[in-house]
């Protein structure tokens, strides 16, 4: 997924109130950018980190910038949680995520379960419907393991049960973790941060839910899903 507008380099001053972040541009100008990441942002919110911003492109919007990328551990990391759905849809279409290929239609934000929406519903005559939930993942704390989540997520655990229910009803259900960095060799849950989520994922896998962790290639021109990582649950 290519960025619609060129990114502008900056330095992070502070991230605060969950959705706000201050950055210093190369000429010393201080700007406030929308931070589309309500999570803990462990490892990617330290003052002084190099960042890249995109102009919002809407003159009537209160915040003129969106925070898109940060450099952490000498690696570019996507930090906008609203981007992975488009990245995954692109990767399904171009065959990168081959496990989800061959369906005739793809629909976004389809209602299912108990007052929920599935990120993508893949359908094809003669095949079970395929419910696809996409998760943004950025965190790498030690070694070369990507981890999720970086904060407690009761909503994420709820999705697990609903996906397992789809499998029990005869459908296919798939969790795609879009890992927004390319310096990881495996994927695991951050069980110490959210043991309930870890247990829910294990139960979902036992119930037939498929898990596809995919690392992304990140540059200031685009973020593209690139390669599948092994699941490393202990």
ABEGO torsion letter per residue (X at the ends): XBBABBBBBBBBABBBGGABBBBBBAAGBBBBBBBBBABAGBGAABBGBBBBBBBAGBAABABABBBABBBBGGBBBBABAAAAAAAAAAAAAAGABAAABGBABBBBGBBBEBGBBBABBBBBBGBBBBBBBBBBBABBABEABBBOBABBBAAAAAAAAAAAAAAAAGBBBBBBBBBABAABABBBBBAAABAAAAAAAAAAAAAGBBBBBBBBBBBAABBBBABBBBBBBX
